[in-house]
Amino acid sequence: MTLIGISEVMRSLPELWVGLRFTLLLVFASLAIGSIIGLFVCLGRLLGRGLLVGLCATYTTIFRGIPEVVLMFWIYYCGPLLGGFRPSSLSAALVAMSLYVGALLSEIFRGGILAVPRGQAEAARSLGVPEFWVWTSVILPQAFRIVIPALIGVAALTVKVSGIASTIGVTELVFEANVTAGQSYRYFEMFTAVGVFYFLILFPMSMIAKGYERKLVKRRK
Amino acid sequence: METTPTIEDHDSSIVDIVPKSARGVLRQVRQSLDPVSVIVLVAIAIGIYNVIDWSQIRTLDFGIIIKFWRPLATAAGMTIGITAAALACGLVIGILLAILLELRIGFLRYVLNAYIEIWRNTPLIVQLFWVHFGLPMVTGISTTALQSGLLALTLQSSAYLADIARAGIQAVPKGQWDAAMALSLPARTKWIEVILPQALKIMIPPLGNLAVSFLNGSALLGVLSVGELMTISTRISDYTSKPIEIMTVVALLYLAINVATTYLTSRLERFAGAPR
C-alpha cells in the first residue's frame, strides 16, 4: 500500500462519473421544478389575498426551517405509509430538494420584485401601459437583474444539498465515493477527490456571483 | 371597489395576519375568503385528502412521543449545543481571519482566501466524511464522531463567518477608521473598542441566517451517529418502527428551533440598535 493512493482514485473514476451524473440530474431537475414552485408561491404572496398569502408564507417558513436530511427521510420513509405511492430514493430526494429549492427561490423572487423601485411601476402605469406589460417589460427584467447573484447562490446551495441525497441511497457523488472508498480503504484520497470535484463546480459559480454583484453595486453608484 | 393589485398592499407575513381589533377581525375574515384563495385551498385540501391513506392515519399513535420525550429533548438540546459551540468557535476564528485579511499581508491573504473558499465551496457532508474517515488515515489521530462533527462544523462556520466578519468590518464607516488613526489609538484598542463592536452589530442579521442554516446542517451529523436529534430520532424510529410519528415530531422540533432562532435574532437586532 503506497502512501497516497492516486491510482485507486483513478481506477474509481468511472464510478465517480456515474455519481456526478446523478448529482447533476438532481441539481438541474430540482432547480427546474423548484423555480416553478417558487414562482407560484412568490406570485401567491405578492398578488394573492387573504388565506393564500398566509399559506404561501407558511410554505416558505416550513420548508426553509426543516433540515433537508429530515425532509428526505420523511418523504422516503413516511410517504409510502401515508399515501399508497412508493417513491424510489431518487424521486424522494428530488421531491424533497424541489420543495426546499422552491421555498428558497420564492423568497428570492419576492425580494427581487420588491427591490425594483416603486416609481418604475407607477411611472409605467401612469403612462397608461397595460398591467401585463408593466410586469413583463418593466418590473420583471429589472427584478431578474437584481436577483442573478442570489440565483447563482441558490444553484450552488442545491449542488451542496444534493450530497445529502446519499443518506437515503441515491447513487450520486458522495454515495459512490463512500462505496469505492470502502472497497479500497482510501477514504482520505477519495473524499479529497470528491471535494475537488465539488469545488470545481462551486468555486466558479461563487466567483461569477461575486463579480456580478460587484458590477451591480458599481452601476448603482 | 376593485383596484389593481400592487405589491405593497400584500407584503404581509404570518405575523401580520393576526388582526388588531374586532373590525379588523371582520375585515380579515372577509379578505381571507377571497375567491381565489378559497379555490386554491379547496383544491389543495382535495388533493391531500385523495393522496392520504386514511386507514394508516387512524393507526398513528403520537403517544409514543410522550414515552420518548426525554431522549428527544436531550437530543434537541445537544443539537442546539453543538451548533452553538461550533458557531462560537467559528465566530472567534472567523473574526481573527477577517482581521488578518484586513491587515493586507500579501502572501497570507492568498492562503486565508484559499482556506475560506475551500470550506465554503464544498458540501458539509463531504467535509464530515473527510474529517471523520479521511483525516485519521493521514494524521493517525482517530476522532470520535462527536469530535469530527464539531470539527467539521467549526471549520465550515469559521469560513462563512470570516466572510461575514469581513463584510461587517468593511461596513464600519470610514470616519471611524480615520478618527481612530487621528487619535493615534494603538491597534488593539482600535480593533477591540472601535471597529469590532460596530462590526458585530452589522453582523447580527447574517449571523442569524447562518445559525439557522447550521442548525439544519447539524442534522447531517446523524450520518455519523453523533447522538444529536437526528441520530436519536432514527434510532427511536428503528426501535419502535413508528417512523411517521417520530419523524414528523422531529421535523416540527427543528422547525420550532429555527423559528425561535429567527425571532431571537430579530429581537437581538432591535436590542443592539440600528447600526450607524
Interface residues (C-beta under 8 A of the other chain):
Chain A: G44 R45 L46 L47 G48 R49 G50 L51 L52 V53 G54 L55 A57 T58 T61 I62 R64 G65 I66 P67 E68 V69 V70 L71 F73 W74 Y77 C78 L81 L82 G83 G84 F85 I113 L114 R118 A121 R125 E131 A156 V159 K160 V161 S162 G163 I164 S166 T167 V174 A177 N178 A181 Y187 F188 E189 M190 F191 T192 V194 G195 Y198 F199 L202 F203 S206
Chain B: T4 P5 T6 I7 E8 H10 D11 S12 S13 I14 I17 Q28 Q31 S32 L33 D34 V36 S37 V38 V40 L41 I44 V51 I52 D53 Q56 I57 E117 I118 R120 N121 T122 P123 L124 I125 V126 Q127 F129 W130 F133 G134 L135 M137 V138 V212 L215 N216 G217 S218 A219 L220 G222 V223 M230 T234 S237 P243 I244 M247 T248 V250 A251 Y254 L255 N258 V259
